[in-house]
Amino acid sequence: MNKLPPLTGKTVIATLKRAGFSVVRIKGSHHFLKHPDGRCTVVPVHAGEEIGSGLLAKILRDCDVSREQFLTWL
């Protein structure tokens, strides 16, 4: 299993957009993303902060995406 580099919320959103996700709404710092096939997740965007490894793993589980697949889009 490849280790993911530290990523900001904006980077995660940009990567998921390459995978077909789009931002459907924003509430505060939380961006809600949805894929046309129904998969969805929430990504927090805080200036100067990186997303923790546990939260990033949860986002990838929500999106049904493997780490290797995510790294190819990165």
N, C-alpha and C positions, 0 to 999 in steps of 0.2 A: 504494500500500500504506500503510495507516494504521500509525503508530507506537504501540506499546502502552505504557501508563504502567508505571512500576515497581510490581510487585505482590509481596505476601508469599505464602508457601505456602498459608496459610489462605484468602486471597482466591481463589487459583487453584482450590483444592478446592471452595469454595462456588460458583464460576462453573461448574465442570465438573459439579457436582451438578445445576445448573439445566438442563444439557444431557443429563441422564439417566445420568450416571456415579454410581457409589456406591463407597464405601471398602470393600474386601473384607478388607483386613488392614493392620496397622501393624507395622513392625519398626524399632524405634528411632525415628528422626525421619522415616523414609520411609513415606509413605502410598501404598498400592497401590490404584488405582482401576480399575474395570472397567465397561464398558457392556454391556447385555443382548445386543447384537449381536456381542460378542467383542473389541471394541477395548479396550486397556488401556494404562496408563501409571503412572509412579511420580512422586510430587511430594514433595520434601523440605520439611519444616516446621521452620525454625530461628527461634527468637524474635529479633525485631529485625532480621532479614536479609531482603533482597528477592531474588527469583529473577532471575538474570542473563538477558540477552536471548537468549543461545545456548541455555540450558537451556529457556527458555520456548518457543523455536522448536521444540526437540526434542519437548517435551510436546505441542505442537499437531500436529506431524507424527504422533506416536504415536496421537493421538486422531482423526486425519484431519479436522481442523477448520481453517478458514481464519482469518486474523487478523480479518477483518471480521465473520465469524460469532461469534467469541469476544467481540469488542467489543459486539455486540448483547446477549449474555448478561451482560456485565459490568454 
